[in-house]
Amino acid sequence: PLIERGVLRSEVCSTLSEMINMHMIDSSGNYVESFDLFLKSGEMAQEFWSIFGDLFQSLLKWAKNKKHLSPVLHTLSLMLVVGNNDFFVGVKDDFVARLVEGVEKKESRVSALESCKDFVSKMRGDIINSDMEAFLSMLQLILNVLFPKRSLPDEQEALAVTDVFLEIARRHVAYAVRVITEILNDENYTMAQRGIVLRVLGVLVEEFKEEVLKERGMLSPMVMQYLERPSEYIVVRPALRCFPSLSLPVTSGSSDEEGTAAVEKLERQLKCVCLLCANSDRETSGAAIESLQAYIQGGVPPNIGSPSVFSASNTWMTRTCEVLFYLTQLLYNVEKRGIEDGLRVFNTLNVLIDDLNAALEEIPKESDVYTKRLVDDWKGTRSRIEVASLMWMCHPEQFMRDQAIRLLNNYNKPSIRAIESADDNAFLGSTLGHVISDSGEDDAFNVEGVWSKSMTSLLRDKWEQHSDVITSAWQNIAERWSPDESSEHPMKEEEFRMWRKHVRSLT
């Protein structure tokens, strides 16, 4: 009587679930050996499944009461998972109907989603494979209530939906990719819903890379467009996770026109990711840095501390130079970069140069990494870093000048400078970082006012060695320095007084 009135239903469900977990299935989700033998014993097994089915039907009735929906659905999903094929076929439609009802109701949605995840993740492969069409039909019913059009799920619900869809995707990758493309292409789905499928895609492209990359040509343009939405954090963060693997490579078999278009597309995407490193949202800027690290490592998720993941080829070094090029380009626009933006870009550059240094320390000096092309790529990159740093050494704020000096010293480490030693004509003493180090790091970091012995030494004693860098830095500053206050780049005398003072002292 108490059970009929619903007093002990939660306890009954809990006890039944414990019995199933204890006696019927092991940690891998398979029948325990003794129970498997019992199931094959004939008449007793038949009687067992009859009682088991009656229990299931009773629980289905209990599921109509929203008060007991959560524990009942959990137990029902467990019973369905351990049932034999005949049992599964006989009750699956009724179970899915109850599950869908629970997900549709706002008050029971989150708990029903948890049961949904449990059911999909524990489904036995032999039952799924026995009738794949029926399994996919069942998934479609679940997906219909997972993603109602124009829905705005709260944070808790969004996490629950993500978990369920991820389990569905792991069960059938091709089916999940099809669903993802449909949602991304349909304007009736909200940014929150698109963010969910992008998060799932980010996991899939790491766990099932080969399967997902078969559809890269279709997925790439759909996903990469979200990199151009810096304020839409809910979609830009998962898109950043997808970028390293889904960015379209430039293939050798392409025509000149196709190759040019592919290069331009990749450049635009890289610029977007680099720009996101300066985003004011810390989580977004952090995701952008990780995305660049993974891109450099060939689409492998970042694993700093294990430099051996870098391949002994020029690919990762070429990508490093590409990324550093676009990041220093941001620093060139000194008049557009606020202090916070500048700090984030400097931080990203230092992180990537630390990665480069760690990787080079693991690679034998006789490796084929040290080629003339590598040396040329790096020397061009080094020159751009020096120009950008020199421009920021003219900044009126001392701590911003410190950032520039820190960057110069960072790329002046022996393992990085050894790149140039592969060139017989290289002169290792010619780096700007070398001059700053020779002038004394303590002095450079503790300059009072606008005077710096490091800058004096550079302009007075090292001009000939660094004339290209100094000239380029001055030209870049002059191009952005206009006496017209109404122009796009009005004169900011305070930003250049340090440079002017040095120049005057030398004339």
Secondary structure, 3 states (H helix, E strand, C coil): CCCCCCCCHHHHHHHHHHHHHHHCECCCCCECHHHHHHHCCCHHHHHHHHHHHHHHHHHHHHCCCHHHHHHHHHHHHHHHHHCCHHHHHHHHHHHHHHHHHHHHCHHHHHHHHHHHHHHHHHCCHHHHHHCHHHHHHHHHHHHHHHCCCCCCCCHHHHHHHHHHHHHHHHHCHHHHHHHHHHHHHCCCCCHHHHHHHHHHHHHHHHHCHHHHHCCHHHHHHHHHHHHHCCCCHHHHHHHHHHHHHHCCCCCCCCCHHHHHHHHHHHHHHHHHHHHHCCCCCHHHHHHHHHHHHHHHCCCCCCCCCCHHHCCCCCHHHHHHHHHHHHHHHHHHCCCCCCHHHHHHHHHHHHHHHHHHHHHHHHCCCCCCCCCHHHHHHHHHHHHHHHHHHHHHCCCCCHHHHHHHHHHHHHCCCHHHHHHHHCCCCCCHHHCHHHHHHHHCHHHHHCCCCCCCHHHHHHHHHCHHHHHHHHHHHHHHHHHCCECCCCCCCECCHHHHHHHHHHHHHHC
